[in-house]
Amino acid sequence: MDIVVTKSYEEMSQYAAAFLIRRMAKKGRVNIGLATGNTPTGMYSFLVQHLNLGYNIDNVHFYNIDEYCGVNGTENGTCTRYLQDNLFQKTEVIKKENIHWVHEGSYQTLDEEVGKQGGFDTVILGIGENGHIAYNEPGTPFSTLTHLVDLTDASKMQHSEEFGGYNNVPHKAVTVGVKTIMNAKNILLLANGPKKARILKEGLTGPITEEIPASVLQLHPNLYVFTDVEEVANL
């Protein structure tokens, strides 16, 4: 586990973007799993700045790691709209054929397809206040591959602002599974703000339990944590 505690959200975002640039510079196909939400927005902004300097990333393929069910990808709050707005539409170096959308009609084949292409090089994650990673809610078996999930009230509340209110948040989502995440060569975990302090410390140092999905990350050989949460500086 490699933990970098930064002085600010901006610095955290810069570090994370630099990490991704290094992974993308590898030879051969590089598969990246992309998180959404407030936390990685700064990272994508810095990443776009780097890419627009003229990088060639024709070897890099991108996958969203989750998406709501029963939604149109153009709607505010969806993972598809988020990635379009914050990454894909802000740079011309990403080929359209290198963008792979995971949704309720395609998730069943994701693990097999990515596996045939060498697996995920890096999966980017945030961490929910209830310990969820991607949309693997508390109680999700660690053996789970990409699947459908019923969103908890806590997760819906966390994302209610994105949809204009709690009642507008979809009840179900597609998500990469815990095993899918753990099969990645590298995991990049981002966490910012004091609200994440408790669960981040618990997830990284507490008992490994399915009731806190993020705790399984302790077992990964290449976990990189970038955070501005000072309380984890001495972990």
C-alpha positions in Angstrom: 0.0 0.0 0.0 1.4 3.3 -1.1 -0.3 6.3 0.6 0.4 9.9 -0.5 -1.2 12.6 1.7 -1.3 15.9 -0.1 -1.8 19.5 1.2 -4.8 20.2 -1.0 -7.3 18.7 -3.3 -5.6 20.3 -6.2 -2.3 18.7 -5.3 -4.0 15.3 -4.9 -5.5 15.7 -8.3 -2.2 16.6 -9.9 -0.5 13.6 -8.3 -3.2 11.2 -9.5 -3.1 12.6 -13.1 0.7 12.1 -13.2 0.3 8.6 -12.0 -2.2 7.8 -14.8 0.1 9.4 -17.4 2.9 7.1 -16.3 0.6 4.1 -16.7 -0.6 5.2 -20.1 3.0 5.5 -21.3 3.4 1.7 -21.1 3.9 -0.3 -24.3 1.1 -2.5 -25.5 -2.6 -2.2 -24.7 -3.5 -0.4 -21.4 -7.0 -0.8 -20.0 -8.1 1.8 -17.6 -11.3 1.6 -15.4 -12.7 5.1 -14.8 -14.5 6.3 -11.7 -16.9 9.2 -11.6 -18.2 11.6 -8.9 -16.9 14.7 -7.3 -13.5 13.3 -6.2 -11.9 12.5 -9.5 -13.0 15.7 -11.3 -9.8 17.6 -10.6 -7.7 14.6 -11.7 -9.5 14.5 -15.0 -8.9 18.2 -15.5 -5.2 17.9 -15.1 -5.2 14.7 -17.2 -6.8 16.6 -20.1 -4.2 19.3 -19.8 -1.5 16.7 -20.2 -3.1 14.9 -23.0 -3.7 18.1 -25.0 0.0 18.7 -25.0 0.2 16.1 -27.8 0.4 12.7 -26.1 -0.2 9.6 -28.3 -2.4 7.2 -26.3 -3.7 5.1 -29.1 -2.9 2.0 -27.0 -5.0 3.1 -24.1 -8.6 1.8 -23.7 -11.1 3.3 -21.3 -14.0 1.7 -19.4 -16.6 3.2 -17.0 -16.6 1.1 -13.9 -20.3 1.7 -13.1 -23.5 3.1 -14.5 -27.1 3.5 -13.3 -29.9 1.4 -14.8 -32.8 2.7 -16.7 -31.2 6.0 -17.6 -30.2 7.8 -20.8 -26.4 8.5 -21.0 -27.1 12.1 -21.8 -28.8 12.8 -18.5 -27.2 14.7 -15.7 -25.9 12.5 -12.9 -25.1 9.5 -15.2 -21.6 8.2 -15.3 -21.7 8.4 -19.1 -22.5 12.1 -19.1 -19.9 12.8 -16.5 -17.1 11.1 -18.4 -18.1 12.8 -21.6 -18.2 16.2 -19.9 -15.0 15.8 -17.9 -12.7 13.8 -20.1 -13.7 12.5 -23.6 -15.1 15.7 -25.0 -12.3 17.8 -23.7 -9.5 16.1 -25.7 -9.1 14.8 -29.2 -6.4 12.3 -28.5 -8.8 9.6 -27.2 -10.1 7.5 -30.1 -13.9 6.8 -30.0 -13.2 3.1 -30.6 -11.1 3.1 -27.5 -14.0 4.1 -25.3 -16.0 1.1 -24.0 -19.3 1.8 -22.3 -20.4 -0.6 -19.6 -24.2 -0.6 -19.0 -27.1 -2.8 -18.2 -27.1 -4.3 -21.7 -23.4 -5.1 -21.9 -22.1 -5.8 -18.4 -22.3 -9.6 -18.6 -19.3 -9.9 -20.9 -17.0 -7.2 -19.4 -14.8 -9.4 -17.3 -14.2 -11.9 -20.1 -13.6 -9.3 -22.7 -11.2 -7.3 -20.6 -9.4 -10.5 -19.6 -8.8 -11.4 -23.2 -7.2 -8.0 -23.6 -4.8 -8.4 -20.8 -7.0 -7.3 -17.9 -7.2 -3.9 -16.3 -3.9 -2.2 -15.9 -5.4 0.4 -13.5 -8.8 0.8 -11.9 -9.6 4.2 -10.4 -11.8 4.2 -7.3 -13.4 6.6 -4.9 -14.7 5.5 -1.6 -18.3 5.9 -0.3 -19.0 7.0 3.2 -20.4 3.5 3.8 -17.2 1.9 2.4 -18.5 1.1 -1.0 -16.1 0.9 -3.9 -17.5 1.4 -7.4 -21.1 0.4 -6.5 -20.2 -2.6 -4.5 -22.3 -1.9 -1.4 -21.7 -3.3 2.1 -22.3 -7.1 2.1 -21.2 -7.6 -1.5 -19.2 -10.9 -1.7 -15.5 -10.4 -2.5 -15.9 -13.0 -5.2 -18.3 -10.9 -7.2 -17.6 -10.0 -10.8 -19.4 -7.3 -12.8 -23.0 -7.3 -11.8 -26.3 -5.5 -11.1 -26.8 -4.0 -7.7 -29.6 -2.4 -5.6 -28.3 1.0 -4.4 -28.5 1.6 -0.7 -30.2 4.6 0.8 -26.8 5.9 1.9 -25.4 5.7 -1.7 -28.5 7.3 -3.1 -28.3 10.2 -0.6 -24.6 10.7 -1.5 -25.5 11.1 -5.1 -28.8 12.9 -4.7 -27.4 16.3 -5.7 -26.2 15.0 -9.0 -29.7 14.0 -9.9 -31.5 17.0 -8.5 -32.8 15.2 -5.4 -32.9 11.9 -3.7 -36.1 10.7 -5.3 -34.6 11.1 -8.7 -31.6 8.8 -8.1 -32.1 5.4 -9.9 -32.6 2.3 -7.6 -30.2 0.0 -9.5 -26.8 0.2 -11.1 -24.3 -1.9 -13.0 -20.9 -2.1 -11.4 -17.6 -3.9 -11.8 -17.3 -6.4 -9.0 -14.9 -6.6 -6.1 -13.1 -9.5 -7.8 -13.0 -7.5 -11.0 -11.3 -4.7 -9.1 -8.9 -7.0 -7.3 -7.9 -8.6 -10.6 -6.5 -5.2 -11.8 -2.7 -4.8 -11.9 -3.0 -1.5 -10.1 -5.6 0.3 -8.0 -5.7 4.0 -7.7 -7.9 5.1 -4.7 -8.8 8.8 -4.3 -10.4 10.3 -1.2 -10.8 13.9 -0.3 -12.4 15.9 2.5 -13.0 15.4 6.2 -16.2 13.3 5.6 -14.0 10.5 4.2 -11.5 10.4 7.1 -13.3 7.8 9.2 -14.2 5.4 6.5 -10.8 5.8 4.8 -8.9 4.9 8.0 -11.3 2.0 8.7 -11.0 0.7 5.2 -7.3 0.8 5.1 -6.4 -0.3 8.6 -9.5 -2.1 10.1 -10.7 -5.7 9.8 -11.1 -7.0 6.2 -14.8 -7.6 6.0 -17.5 -7.6 3.3 -19.4 -5.1 5.4 -16.8 -2.6 4.4 -16.0 -3.4 0.8 -13.0 -1.0 0.6 -11.3 -3.1 3.3 -10.4 -5.8 0.8 -8.1 -3.3 -0.9 -5.6 -4.0 1.9 -4.9 -7.3 0.2 -4.0 -5.8 -3.2 -0.2 -5.8 -4.0 -0.3 -2.5 -5.9 -2.7 -0.1 -4.1 -2.0 3.6 -4.5 -3.9 6.0 -2.3 -3.9 9.7 -3.0 -5.8 11.8 -0.4 -5.9 15.2 1.2 -7.2 13.7 4.5 -4.5 14.5 7.0 -5.8 12.0 9.5 -4.3 9.1 7.5 -0.8 10.6 7.2 0.6 8.1 9.8 -1.1 4.9 8.6 
